[in-house]
Amino acid sequence: MDAPVNPLAPDVLSRDDLRRALDEHDFAAAFALIKKWGGLSQNRIASACDLTPGKVSNIISGRHQITSITVIRRIADGLGIPGDLLGLAPRPWEAQARHHPSPPPAEDRQPSEEVPWRPDATVGLADHLTRSDLVMNRRAAARALSAAAITGAALLDTLEGWLQPASAERRPRRQGRLGTLDLDDLETTARTFRAWDHQFGGGLRRKAVLGQLNEVASALDEHQSPVIEQRLYGVMAQLAGTAATMAWDSGHQRRAQDYYLVALRSAHAASDAAFGANVLAGMARQVLYAGRPHDALELIRLAQDGVRTTAGPRLRAMLHTREAWAYAAMGRHAAFRRASGQAGEALAGAGPGEPYWIDYFDSAELAGVTGGRLLDLARQDPRTHAPTAAQEIRTALDLRGPEASRSHALDWIGLAECGFLAGDITEAVESTHRAVGAAARTQSGRVRKQLAQLYPYTVGRDAPGPLREARDHIRELLAT
């Protein structure tokens, strides 16, 4: 049997929510998730699986259930789903795919990670990435979605230049004409994009950010005055950092990492160690979500080394929470409590005077992050940690309110899961409804991914009516 023509990307097939749905033969949830994350329309799903579009629509809406093993095999073969994910024997095409892997297309190959820590090399990297992203077609975008972030020594070794002085550049450049007012406008634009992403998430304005980043890279290809040039590198760091979080929030893990590297190198060229430490914290968060706490801890230590004598209280507090997160993921509970305590102590000394981009890290953010980490521990030991996780998350909800759209939604999702883990179904169902409502008001892919993790708690033939209603609300939102 030939391999599927349009198989699902590995990044989609590795999702926990899709794997659970496939394992339970919950094809309503599976097709909804495949539409959302695989980019397949109902017609394409129907064509691949030899079903009618109407049948696919009825499956997604819950009006039809698939029980035929023949149909399940057609779904596996049509969508490239390995047999073991559906309780089947390995499909014939799986061996073919293993023995004849396709080489990556040339347009997908990433720029070398061995880019020297030199300002002109950073400009070239930013220009390459933004140009390729701005002209990317849908097929290339789908491939980019499946590209995994690099980890371990391959990642960490590329960052060694962070603590070293930037190399001098001697390339000839034409004279630039940017002035102080131009830089004021660029800095305001970068700040606006960052604030929008922090509040709402998602990638709706990602191309606008990339376009502005490309313009800044072009300006840095000219010779500006030293003061203007340093500020320009600072703007490039801000824009690249926003592009990275937008890409990560939308599921583009490798692209997010590429832009994090541009942001870190730009901060290095701007001599802005504080923002560079913030970028490293973002990279640590990314690898924590990928289940690499040891890598995350190395990244945080690198960040802390760079700002050991210069970081303000909020930045120190934020770095301690990332450190605590890594310890929690490693099962080091005492170290988690110590780092969390250090975060609280640092934040208690916060006041005016720190950069605007760290203003978000306040008591509400500390409570939300701490609650999220306690929730991680509660998944292993609900009785010990679920009540304290819920208490911290409620504090975050009370302090920051719905205007922090993405964080507000993530808080409600976390509180709902605390209820499920504690066995308080009434509380869990109420929080799930609030979570769905909050998630509908943000474009964040990360919010929807977290919401999908509530779905398995609602599955069961003997689920009471309110629980089934909560499940339907989750399913409806994920299918949109």
C-alpha positions, 0 to 999 in steps of 0.5 A: 500500500502506498504511503498517504498522499497528505499525511498529518504532520508529526507535530500534529500526531504528537499532540496529547489531546489527539492521541487520547481521542484516537485511543478512545476512538472519539472521532468527533474530537479527533476530526475537530482537532485535525481540522484545527491543527492539521489544517484539513477541511471537512472535505479534505478529511472526507476525501482522504478517508473515503467518506462523504462530507456530510458523514464527516460533519455528522461525526464531528457534531456527534450525530454519528459514531464510527464503530466499523474496523474497516472505516477506522482502517481507512481513516488511518491510511487516509490521514497517515495515522500510525496503526498503534494510535488506533489500536491497529496493527502497523499499517503496510505503508509505515514500513515503506515510510521508514525505509524511504524517508523523504529528504527535507525540501530545500526551502525548509532547511534552516540557516546555520546555527553557527552564525557568528556573534557579530552584529552584521551576521545577526542582521543577515539572519533577521533578513533571511528569516523575515523574507522567507516567512513573508513569502511562505505559501500554505504548503511551506507553512504546514511544513514549518508547523511540523518542524521541531525545535532543537534541544540539548547541546545543539541548542545550548552550544550556540548560545555561548557567545551571549556572555562574550563581547560582540565581534567587530564588523568591518563591512562597507555600508552606505550612510543611513539617515535615521534620526531620533524621531524615527527611532521614537516611532519605531520603539513605540511600534515595537512596544504596541506589538508587544502589548497586543501579543501579551494581552491577546496572543495568537498570530493574527498580526504576526506578518505585520511584526515580521514586516516591521522587523524586516524594515529594521534589518534593512535600516541596520544594513546602512551605517547609522550613528552609533547611538541610533544604531544601538537603539535600532538593535534594541528595536530589532530585539523587541520585534524578534522577541514578539515574533518568537512568542507569536510563532510559539503561541501558534505552534511553530516551535522551530520558527519561534526558536529562530526568532528567539535567537535573533532577539538574543543576538540583537539584544547582545548587539544593543548591549541590553543584557536585561532583555537578553535574559528575558529572551533566554527565559522565553526560550526556557519556557518553550523547552519546558513545554517540550519536556526538557527541564534540564535544558531550561535550567541551563538557559535560566542559569545562562540568563542569571549569569548575564544579569547577576549584578544588574537585574531589577527585582521584577526580572530576578523574580521572573527568572526565579519562577522559570527556575522553579518551573524547571525544578518542579518538572524534574520532581525536585520539590524542595528546590521548587519551593526555594526558588518560588520563595526567592521569586516572592522575596525579589518581587516584594522589592519591586518599584518603578524604574525597570523596563516596560516589558517586565511590568507585566510580572506582578503579584498576579503573574507570580500567583498564576505561574506558581499555581500552574507549577503546583498544578503540574505537581497535582497531576502526580499527587492531587491530594497534596497539591490540587488545593494549593494550586487552586488557591494560587490560581484564584488569586491570579484571577482576582488580581488581573481580571479579564483584560489580560485575555490570554492569561485570564483564559489559561487561569480558568483552564488551570482552575478547572483542571484543579477541580477535576483532580480534586474530584469537585465536579461541580466546581470543575464544570463551572470553571470549564464553562468560564474557561471556554468563554475566556478562550473564545475571546483570544486567538491564542493557539496555546490557550486552545491546546491547554483547553483540549487537555480538559477534554479527557476529564469529560469523557465517559459513558456515565458522565452526568449531563452538566459534564457532557454539556461542558464537553460539548462546549470544549468540542465546539470551540476547538472545531471553530 
